[in-house]
Amino acid sequence: MAAYITPALATTYFSTRLYAEKWTAATAAEKLAALTMAQAAVDAQPYIGIRASVVQAPTYGYSSANENAFPRYYEVRRDSFSGSYPTFESVPVTGLIVPQSVLDAVCEEALALLKYGENERVRLQEQGVVSASRGDLHEVYAPRHGLLSPRARELLRPWMMGSVPLTT
């Protein structure tokens, strides 16, 4: 799996984000592990389209085979009007770079892993527990949908299956 983002670029992202102390305090090994786990979680989500077979790496200017979920190839519906009747056509879209919102989602998920990855509630949810009680305290857990970070889920929404189709 080729990395979407390096720890150095993630540090740049977090330099403009509030409440990123867990990233700043993490060691280099923890940052790399968090980014790797975050990318795996992002790649495991159900997306529209299929992954593009070739990636254009903007930083290095070369193409390579794509083993990641992004970039994607998909079709959008374009509505146009011919006279008084609408016509619909599918237009193929292939972006050969990973969208910035996906890179941001990997960063957000990495931060969530550093913040909450060892949390008892997260471990219970991973084991399929939907509610837990201790004395008078009772908690009910909502499904996580594979990602810890709600911000990462929001950033990925345009590519998620079941979302509103993209149109041009």
C-alpha positions, 0 to 999 in steps of 0.5 A: 500500500502506497501512502497517501500522505507522509508524516511531514505533510500531516504535520503541516495539516495539523499546524492549522488545526486546533486540538491536535496536541496528540499528534504533536506529542506522538513519536515519529513511529506513532505518527507513521503507524497512525497514518498507516492505520488511518489510511487502511480504515479510509480505504476499507469504506464502501465507495462509488466507482472503481479504483483507477488503475494508474496514479499520477503522483503530483509531487514526484511527477510519475505514474504507478500502479494503484493498489489503494482505494483512491483515486477513483473512476466513476460516472456522473449523470449530466442533465442537459436539455435538447429542445423541450425534452431533458436528456441524460448521459453518463460522463466518465470521471477519472481523477489521477490524483488523490483528492485533498479531502481524502488526504484530510480524512486520513489525517483526521482519522489518524488523530482520532486513533491517537486520541481514542484508539486505546479507549475502553469504549472503542474496544467495546464497539470493536467487539460488537458491544452495543451497550454497557453498564457499570453500577448506575451508569448505562451507555448505548453505543451507536455503530461506528461505520469503520471510522473513529473520526466523524470529521473523516466520515464527513470529508469522505461523504461525496465518495461514499456509496449510498450518498447523493450522486455527483452531477455536472 
